[in-house]
Structures are given as C-alpha cells and as structure tokens.
Amino acid sequence: MKERWKSGPDSSPAAECAAYFRSAPVFDRMLRGFREKYASYGTFAGTVVLRDIAAEEREALEGFFQKNYHGQESVSISADRFRKALEHSRFSGAEPKAVLEAYFHEAMTGKRELREEKEEAWRRMLEEITAACAGTPAEIWLKEGGEEKGRGADPSWLWVMKRYREQGEKPEEGRRLLTLAAEILNRLPCRRGESVYLAVFSAMVTGNPHAFDDGSREGQLLWQLIRWEAGKEKRDIPDSSGRGDIFPAMKKQRLYLEAGILRDDISNYAMVCGLRAWKKDGSLHQGMEGFFQEGDMAQVPLAVIAGWGRVACPGGRIFIVENPSVYAMFCGKWRGKRACMCMNGQPRLSALLLLDLLAQAGITVYYAGDFDPEGLLIAWKLKRYYGGSFCYWQMTAENYEESKSQERISDKRLKMLSHISDPGLEEILLAMKRDKVAGYQETIWKKYCGGEE
C-alpha cells in the first residue's frame, strides 16, 4: 500500500526543486501529468502535453528547460527532456521520482505495484482469517476462495470480491466481509439440528434483527452462502425432491429451511386432519396425535412440519382439496376416519414438505381442485411433483359440467391451459376451452362428502 509521506524540514535538491516548481501554475500541470504517467507505467516515463499555454507560462517553461517556446500554444515535454533539464539545473542530483514525491508529499507507486501490494495484503488477511477458522465449516469456504479464481469461483466468492472492490478494496472492508461470512457459515442453525427465524438468526450473528432482510447487502451475502452450503458436495444446488423446477418459487424457501432458517412461518402452514406424525428422533408427535384422536382439523406451521420424520394416514391414503370451505365440510363428515388436507390455492412450502413425507410413507393422494385454468395448473403441477401414487379425484368432464358457473374465462387465462399435458385432464381441458366458463368445488361439495373415490 502507499506509504505516508514523511513531512518535516527537508533541504534536499528534490525538496528545493519542488519548492521552485510551486512558483508557477504551469509546473503544477506538468507534474500532475507525470504523476499520472508514473501511476500507469510504474516509472518516470512518457510525455506530458500542456495545451493553451499563456505567455507567462511559456516564460516559466523556457526558464527551466532552456528552450524557446515562443508562439507555441501547446508544449510537449518528455520524461527524457525533463530529466536532462533537471541535470543541467541547480537541482542537479535530484531524481525525477524524488521531485514528484517532494512536490505531492506522497510516495510514487505504479498501478501494477499498487495492485501487487493490495493482492499481498488480501492474501495475508485471508490466511489469517482462515487460520482463525481452522476446523470449522467456514475453513472450507475460505480455502476454496483462496484457490478458485475468475469466473470459476463460487458465486458467493464472486459476490464478496465485487463488494470488496466497490468499497475501494479497503482492508477493513475485506476483513469485515470475510469475518461476517465465516460467522454466518459456522452458526447456521442446521449444524445444531435446529430451525430459527430469520430475524433471530440475524440478531444472533450481527446484533441487528433486520441485517439479513431481503434487499440488504448482508441479506444477499447470506443467500449466496446458503446456496454454497446446499451445493458444496456437488458444486451445484440440489433439490431434495428432485422436482424444484415445478414450483421454482419454493426453491429459495426450501434452501433456507435446509440451512435451518425460517423465512416465513406464521403464514406458512398446512391444514390437515386425520394425520399421525412422528418427529425426526422417532418419537410420536403428541400434539398431532391429540388432533388425530379427536378427529379435529389442525393448522400446522412450517416449523413443526420441518421437524417431522414420518407420517401415516388411515388406509394409506389422503384426500386433498383446494378450497377451505370444502375441506371443512369433508372433515366434518369423516371426523378423522379419512385423512384430509387443504391446499388453499398455490402450494406453500409447508404443503410441499408434507407431500414429501406422504410420498416417503407410500400414501396415495386423491386430489380435487377448482375447474379453472389456475386450479387445473395446480393439480397438474402437484401430480408432477408428487413422488408417489397420485390420483385426480372428482375431476372429470362430468364434474366440470355440474360445477360450472357464469364466470367467463378470458382468452389470456385460457392460454394457461396450453402448458398442461396430461391425459387425465384432457376431457376437462377440451370442455373448458369450448365453454370458457369456470367451475368451482363449492358447487359440488356433496360429491366430496359422499364417499366416492
């Protein structure tokens, strides 16, 4: 890094020359030009062009360079000419570099030299922080960052380096970013088998519950590190279901959850009835068992489902409906003798986690949704997502005919149906494209409570 210029009395030829150059503004222009050349070349070299020279400026230049510049509006001064003029002046013995340093009160450093000094400072700092993190998960990330270069580096490291450069490559900023990254990686709740809310984790690591909020720089760093943590074995981002492209909006929430961080738990829940659950340690979930024995509906938060290791349903099957009112009537009819779940529109992460558990248990899913483009898309995506036996339930062309309303489906919404490719929905698709009206579950609610499969 650049040295601080040592101020104080100086009677050297370079200092006297610098004092002489301060006598005329034209010399300031000249020396600033040579300072820029020095920064580029790392040595005193190049040519400085002075334009729009006034008469008094020509006189000052002629006095030092002993050359006639009469009538010239611009003057080119090479490093060699400057050096020779210096040797034949009363400041003979002064080096051009020393003159620049005395004039600007700073050490002259070329860009290449400065870059090498910065890289060396970064390397020493990285080694120091890596040594302090020896034996921790962060050590792996720190070592990888020191070895991987350019575009081949992990996105988390590219992000850190970009922020570091944006802040002028200041050592204190580099240390802050690396230390924060190490702290995040070492304190991820998943390492302790726990799940905590994002704000709580943020407060634990930084003292500020909002430091990792979406849109903040620290929040971006956390996301990049979660991605690295998820993919550190295969160097990509795995999806535990293998079907992350079906519900891409869930990928980020799922990766946060795998890291032990809950982004949104209060509004992320599943509505179920007739379901038994066991925690990851193998013990029965007593709360769910109570609801099962009573035959009551339960609204289960994401944090609870994330702690389950196994589920079971009566008869090895579960009936899933899209609408809460139909779900409530179904549950009231069967009182837990049949397992039921309400999707309540677009699936939340809590619902997808529960579907994963159902598939692992070999549970057959019977799904019923609304007869509109959005409802059919949800049904189709759920079938593609589910890793077990999935059956459309009460979703025939006849059911659509019975459920039809007066609500017209716009051409724009009808175009959504072109994404669906499933023989099980083909008759409904044709009928809906023909009639262009929506059908709703509430109209045929008795079908769901009558016992037919």
C-alpha positions, 0 to 999 in steps of 0.5 A: 500500500502507499506509504505516508509521506514523511513531512518535516524540514527537508533541504534536499535538491528534490525538496528545493526543486519542488519548492521552485516548481510551486512558483508557477501554475504551469509546473503544477500541470506538468507534474500532475501529468507525470504523476499520472504517467508514473501511476500507469507505467510504474516509472518516470516515463512518457510525455506530458502535453500542456495545451493553451499555454499563456505567455507567462507560462511559456516564460516559466517553461523556457526558464527551466528547460532552456528552450524557446517556446515562443508562439507555441500554444501547446508544449510537449515535454518528455520524461527524457527532456525533463530529466536532462533539464533537471541535470543541467539545473541547480537541482542537479542530483535530484531524481525525477521520482524524488521531485514528484514525491517532494512536490505531492508529499506522497510516495510514487507507486505504479498501478501494477505495484499498487495492485501487487501490494493490495493482492499481498495484503488480501492474501495475508488477511485471508490466511489469517482469517482462515487460520482463525477458522481452522476446523470449522465449516467456514475453513472450507469456504475460505480455502476454496476462495483462496484457490478458485479464481475468475469466473470459476469461483463460487458465486458467493466468492464472486459476490464478496470480491465485487463488494470488496472492490466497490468499497475501494478494496479497503482492508477493513472492508475485506476483513469485515466481509470475510469475518461476517461470512465465516460467522454466518457459515459456522452458526447456521442453525442446521449444524445444531439440528435446529430451525430459527427465524430469520430475524433471530438468526440475524440478531444472533450473528450481527446484533441487528434483527433486520441485517439479513432482510431481503434487499440488504447487502448482508441479506444477499451475502447470506443467500449466496452462502446458503446456496454454497452450503446446499451445493458444496458436495456437488458444486451445484444446488440440489433439490431434495425432491428432485422436482424444484423446477415445478414450483421454482418459487419454493426453491429459495424457501426450501434452501433456507429451511435446509440451512435451518432458517425460517423465512416465513412461518406464521403464514406458512402452514398446512391444514390437515386432519386425520394425520399421525406424525412422528418427529425426526428422533422417532418419537410420536408427535403428541400434539398431532396425535391429540388432533388425530384422536379427536378427529379435529382439523389442525393448522400446522406451521412450517416449523413443526412440519420441518421437524417431522420424520414420518407420517401415516394416514388411515388406509394409506391414503389422503384426500386433498382439496383446494378450497377451505370451505370444502375441506371443512365440510369433508372433515366434518363428515369423516371426523378423522376416519379419512385423512384430509388436507387443504391446499388453499390455492398455490402450494406453500412450502409447508404443503410441499414438505408434507407431500414429501413425507406422504410420498416417503410413507407410500400414501396415495393422494386423491386430489380435487381442485377448482375447474379453472385454468389456475386450479387445473395448473395446480393439480397438474403441477402437484401430480408432477411433483408428487413422488408417489401414487397420485390420483385426480379425484372428482375431476372429470368432464362430468364434474366440470359440467355440474360445477360450472358457473357464469364466470367467463374465462378470458382468452389470456387465462385460457392460454394457461391451459396450453402448458398442461399435458396430461391425459387425465385432464384432457376431457376437462381441458377440451370442455373448458376451452369450448365453454370458457366458463369456470367451475368451482368445488363449492358447487359440488361439495356433496360429491366430496362428502359422499364417499366416492373415490 
